[in-house]
Amino acid sequence: MERPSKEDQLFLEARVLALSLVAIRRAQGKLNPNDFQVGSVKWVAVVKEFAEDLMRVSSEALVRVAATTPAKAGKWLG
């Protein structure tokens, strides 16, 4: 099996970060954006809370994955 490229690795790190945050929020009894219909009032509120939690993550971790994540998202998410 071919080793993932650096960009692929960064995207995967971003996914791990997001999934970790989802698991942590779930363990804390918090809701996640995927618990609601996209665009609903509750979804918007939870997305805001999720983003606030994400901003508490180490800036170093965010800088490492931010450069390629948006461009690569479509490749894995459909």
C-alpha positions in Angstrom: 0.0 0.0 0.0 1.3 3.4 -0.9 2.2 5.8 1.9 -0.1 8.9 2.0 1.4 12.2 0.7 2.2 15.0 3.1 -1.0 16.8 2.1 -3.0 13.6 2.7 -1.4 13.2 6.1 -2.3 16.8 7.0 -5.9 16.1 6.0 -6.0 13.0 8.1 -4.6 14.9 11.0 -7.4 17.4 10.6 -10.0 14.6 10.6 -8.5 13.1 13.7 -8.6 16.5 15.4 -12.3 17.0 14.4 -13.3 13.4 15.4 -11.4 13.8 18.7 -13.3 17.0 19.4 -16.6 15.3 18.6 -15.7 12.4 21.1 -14.7 14.8 23.8 -17.8 16.9 23.4 -19.9 13.7 23.5 -18.2 12.6 26.7 -18.9 16.0 28.2 -22.6 15.6 27.4 -22.4 18.3 24.7 -24.2 18.1 21.3 -22.3 18.1 18.0 -23.3 19.7 14.7 -24.1 16.3 13.1 -26.9 15.9 15.7 -29.0 18.5 13.9 -30.3 19.2 10.4 -27.8 21.5 8.6 -29.0 25.1 8.7 -31.4 24.7 11.6 -31.3 27.2 14.4 -29.9 24.5 16.8 -27.3 23.5 14.2 -26.1 27.1 13.9 -25.8 27.4 17.7 -23.9 24.1 18.1 -21.6 24.9 15.2 -20.7 28.1 17.0 -20.0 26.2 20.2 -18.0 23.6 18.3 -15.9 26.3 16.7 -15.2 27.9 20.1 -14.0 24.5 21.4 -11.8 24.1 18.3 -10.2 27.5 18.9 -9.1 26.2 22.3 -7.0 23.6 20.6 -3.2 24.3 20.3 -2.6 26.9 17.5 0.4 24.8 16.5 -1.9 21.8 15.7 -4.2 24.1 13.7 -1.4 25.7 11.7 -0.1 22.3 10.6 -3.4 21.2 9.1 -5.0 24.4 8.0 -3.0 24.9 4.8 -4.4 21.9 2.8 -7.5 20.7 4.6 -10.1 22.7 2.7 -8.7 21.7 -0.7 -8.5 18.1 0.3 -11.9 17.8 2.0 -13.8 16.9 -1.1 -11.5 14.0 -2.0 -12.6 12.0 1.1 -16.0 13.5 1.9 -17.6 12.9 -1.5 
